[in-house]
Every structure is written in structure tokens, then in C-alpha cells.
């Protein structure tokens, strides 16, 4: 499969401010990205994405006719568009607002204003998602690794599944929360559990404790996906449950690749 270079990536830039669009296009050009179509509204973005698509959508958060969340939902809920990477560019710093995007499967979140270093990091994360290569494992056939994916957000599950599929993991069963995951665990055998932290009925911490203290499942590696890992107390509480690895949202391919190689043996 041909791997895209940054210079080959096609972008739809969605930004309501004409001045900001010009600034971002200039910064993208400095990063060697020149295939950029700029639009100014949610409706225009959806029209452009639906008509001819792109490798990456770079979008602001707020527009007169909606938000960037409307765009990402349109992308992720359409099977023909679902592989399109999405990068949010925003000065928004309210945790609850950013959380919605993290849960929806953004490739990266770029602060506004951003430095060339910020842009380079976000573009690399997006390119990793676009160019994902299968993981080469010594101890496992990666196609045979059995994964239980647990998250109450369907958008988040879809995004994580796509990342795992891109790394070669094909045998994935899903559950919407910890309680449902317990039922699936009793009926199936798994080599890996990837679970969200915040979920109704039974959260990821409680699920991890059950897995770790049940003799039949205690050996299964657990990756906890959380957008709250900045809290040291929170991290300490999670690690006490026997979680093997913590992964931030956005769920980045390169980070996940390293975790899987470490947990499953390379």
C-alpha cells in the first residue's frame, strides 16, 4: 500500500474567519502541505467532504450553522468517509467541550494560536492514522489476537476499532460498558482488553478490578483509554487496579503501536 507523504495529503480546511483561513493555509504550506480546499461553514464542509473527500479535515469548533462536532459525526457515521482523519483547531479550553471531540475520534487537537511545533505534532499523529501499518509480533499472529473493546460511545468505539484494524487486529468484540463487558468475557476468550475509563453502570476501573481478580481473566493485558490522565491521583487510582497501560484520547496510532508491541511481545 502506498504511504502518503505530508506533501501528498489533501486537506479540507473548515474555518469561518477568512483571515484565519489565510493564516492556517500559510502555516500548512510551510509544513509542505499544498492540497488545501478552504470552506467557511458546516454545510460547505459536509458538501465538500461528501462530493470528493479528503485525507484530512482540519476544522475549527464553532460556526454560524453548527459546530465541528456536526462535521465529525457526519464523517464517522458514513462508512465511505469513516477513514477520513479529523483534526480540531480551537482556542476552546473547557474540558467538557474538548471531551466531546476526544470521544468522537479526532486524530489530534491543535490549540489556537499554534506554533509550527504544535502543527508538526498534530500532522504527524494524523499521518500515522492515515498510513497505519500492521503490527509485526513474534509471539502472536496479529490477525488472531482477540480483543474486547469497551466504550459507551459508539463513535469512540468505531474510531478505536479503525486504529486497531489498521494495526492488523481483526478479531474485535465490543461492549458498551463494564457490565456488558463482563457478560462478553464470560462467554469468550480474549488476549487483550481495551476499555474506556468513564462509562455508566460499571466504569473501566471497576471492570479492570474484576478482570484482574478473577483467576480466569487475571492474565489478560488491559489498556485503559482516558482523557483524564493529567491528574496524578486519577492515574494512581487507575494503576492500582492492575491496568497495564494508559492511553490518552485522542487515541494515537504510534502510541498504541508501542503499547501493543510491549504488551503482546514483539
C-alpha positions in Angstrom: 0.0 0.0 0.0 1.3 3.4 -0.9 2.2 5.5 2.1 1.2 9.2 1.8 3.9 11.8 2.4 2.8 15.0 4.0 3.2 16.8 0.6 0.6 14.4 -0.8 -2.1 14.8 1.9 -5.3 16.5 0.7 -7.0 18.7 3.3 -10.4 20.3 3.7 -9.9 23.3 6.0 -13.1 24.5 7.7 -12.7 27.9 9.3 -15.3 30.7 9.5 -12.7 33.5 9.5 -11.2 34.5 6.2 -8.2 35.9 8.0 -7.7 32.7 10.0 -8.1 30.6 6.9 -5.3 32.5 5.2 -3.0 32.2 8.2 -3.6 28.4 8.5 -3.1 27.8 4.8 0.2 29.7 5.0 1.3 27.6 8.0 0.2 24.4 6.2 2.3 25.4 3.2 5.3 25.9 5.4 4.8 22.3 6.6 4.9 21.2 2.9 1.1 20.8 2.6 -0.4 22.4 -0.5 -3.5 20.4 -1.4 -5.9 22.5 0.7 -9.5 23.4 0.0 -10.9 26.0 2.4 -14.5 26.4 3.3 -16.3 28.5 5.9 -19.3 26.6 7.3 -20.5 23.2 8.4 -22.8 22.9 5.3 -19.9 23.7 2.9 -17.6 21.3 4.7 -20.1 18.4 4.5 -20.8 19.2 0.9 -17.1 19.2 0.0 -16.3 16.0 2.0 -19.3 14.2 0.5 -18.5 15.2 -3.1 -14.8 14.5 -3.3 -13.5 13.6 0.1 -10.1 14.3 1.6 -7.4 12.6 3.6 -7.7 15.0 6.5 -10.3 17.5 7.7 -8.9 20.4 9.7 -11.7 22.2 11.4 -12.5 25.0 13.9 -15.0 24.3 16.6 -17.7 26.9 16.2 -19.6 28.1 13.1 -22.8 30.0 12.5 -24.6 26.9 11.2 -23.2 24.4 13.8 -20.0 23.0 15.3 -17.1 20.9 14.3 -18.8 18.0 16.1 -21.5 18.1 13.4 -18.8 17.6 10.8 -17.0 14.8 12.6 -20.3 12.9 13.2 -21.2 13.2 9.6 -17.8 11.7 8.7 -17.7 8.9 11.3 -21.3 7.8 10.7 -20.7 7.4 6.9 -18.9 4.2 6.1 -17.5 5.6 2.9 -16.0 8.6 4.7 -15.1 7.0 8.1 -11.4 6.6 7.4 -11.1 10.4 6.9 -8.9 11.8 9.7 -10.1 14.8 11.6 -8.1 17.5 13.4 -9.7 20.1 15.6 -8.1 23.6 15.7 -9.6 25.6 18.6 -8.9 28.1 21.4 -11.5 26.3 23.5 -10.1 25.1 26.7 -13.2 23.9 28.6 -12.7 20.2 29.4 -16.3 19.2 28.7 -16.3 20.8 25.2 -13.0 19.2 24.2 -14.1 15.9 25.7 -16.9 15.6 23.1 -14.3 15.7 20.3 -11.9 13.3 22.1 -14.8 10.8 22.5 -15.6 11.2 18.8 -12.3 10.0 17.4 -10.3 13.1 16.5 -6.7 12.4 15.2 -5.4 15.5 17.0 -6.4 18.6 18.8 -4.4 21.7 17.9 -4.5 24.8 20.1 -5.3 28.2 18.5 -3.0 30.0 18.1 -0.5 27.2 17.4 3.3 27.0 16.8 5.0 25.2 14.0 5.9 22.6 16.5 2.2 22.1 17.6 1.3 21.8 13.9 4.0 19.3 13.2 3.0 17.1 16.1 -0.7 17.1 15.1 0.1 16.5 11.4 2.3 13.5 12.4 -0.5 12.0 14.5 -2.9 12.5 11.6 -0.5 11.0 9.1 0.1 8.0 11.4 -3.6 7.3 11.3 -3.8 7.6 7.5 -0.7 5.5 6.9 -1.2 2.9 9.6 0.9 -0.3 9.1 0.2 -3.7 10.6 2.0 -4.6 13.8 4.6 -7.4 13.5 4.5 -9.6 16.5 6.8 -12.6 17.3 4.5 -14.3 19.8 1.2 -13.8 18.0 -0.3 -13.7 14.6 -1.6 -10.2 14.9 -4.7 -11.2 12.8 -5.6 -13.8 15.5 -5.3 -11.5 18.5 -8.7 -11.5 20.3 -9.7 -8.1 21.6 -12.5 -6.9 23.8 -13.2 -3.2 23.1 -15.3 -1.4 25.8 -16.6 2.1 25.4 -20.0 3.7 25.9 -19.6 6.0 22.9 -20.2 4.3 19.5 -18.2 7.0 17.7 -15.2 6.3 20.1 -15.6 2.5 19.5 -15.6 3.0 15.8 -12.5 5.1 15.9 -10.6 2.8 18.2 -11.7 -0.2 16.1 -10.3 1.5 12.9 -7.0 2.2 14.6 -6.7 -1.4 15.8 -7.8 -2.8 12.4 -5.1 -0.6 10.8 -2.5 -2.3 13.0 -3.8 -5.7 11.9 -6.1 -6.6 14.8 -9.2 -8.0 13.2 -10.9 -10.2 15.9 -12.6 -7.5 18.0 -15.8 -7.8 20.0 -17.4 -4.7 21.5 -19.3 -3.8 24.7 -21.0 -0.6 25.7 -20.0 -0.6 29.4 -18.3 -2.7 32.1 -21.4 -4.6 33.0 -21.9 -5.7 29.4 -18.2 -6.5 29.1 -18.5 -9.0 32.0 -21.1 -10.9 30.1 -18.9 -11.0 26.9 -15.9 -12.0 29.0 -17.7 -15.0 30.5 -18.7 -16.3 27.0 -15.4 -15.6 25.1 -11.7 -15.8 25.5 -9.5 -12.7 24.9 -5.9 -11.8 24.5 -6.4 -8.1 25.2 -8.9 -5.7 26.7 -9.1 -2.1 25.6 -11.5 -0.1 27.8 -12.6 3.4 28.3 -12.5 4.8 31.9 -15.7 6.8 32.2 -18.8 4.6 31.5 -22.3 4.2 33.0 -23.3 1.1 35.1 -19.7 -0.1 35.5 -16.7 2.1 34.7 -13.3 1.0 33.4 -11.7 0.9 36.9 -14.3 -1.5 38.2 -14.1 -3.6 35.1 -10.3 -3.8 35.4 -10.5 -4.8 39.0 -12.9 -7.7 38.1 -10.6 -8.9 35.3 -7.5 -8.7 37.4 -9.0 -10.5 40.5 -10.8 -13.2 38.5 -8.4 -16.2 38.1 -9.8 -17.0 34.6 -9.1 -13.5 33.3 -6.3 -12.2 35.5 -3.6 -12.8 32.8 -5.3 -10.6 30.1 -3.4 -7.3 29.4 -5.6 -4.2 29.9 -5.2 -0.9 28.1 -7.2 1.9 29.7 -8.2 4.7 27.4 -8.8 8.0 29.3 -8.9 11.7 28.6 -8.2 12.4 32.3 -4.6 11.1 32.7 -3.3 14.6 33.6 -4.5 14.0 37.2 -1.7 12.2 39.1 -4.3 11.0 41.7 -6.5 9.7 39.0 -3.6 7.9 37.4 -2.6 6.3 40.7 -6.1 5.1 41.3 -6.2 3.5 37.8 -2.8 1.8 38.2 -3.9 0.3 41.5 -6.5 -1.7 39.5 -3.8 -3.6 37.6 -4.1 -1.8 34.3 -1.1 -2.5 32.1 -1.1 0.7 30.1 -2.8 4.1 30.0 -3.6 5.6 26.6 -4.8 9.2 26.1 -7.7 10.3 23.9 -7.1 11.2 21.1 -6.2 7.5 20.5 -2.9 7.9 18.6 -1.6 5.2 16.3 2.0 5.4 17.2 1.4 5.4 21.0 -1.0 2.4 20.6 1.6 0.6 18.4 4.2 0.8 21.1 1.8 -0.3 23.8 0.7 -3.4 21.8 4.3 -4.3 20.9 5.2 -4.2 24.6 2.1 -6.0 25.9 1.8 -8.7 23.3 5.5 -9.2 22.6 7.4 -8.0 19.6 
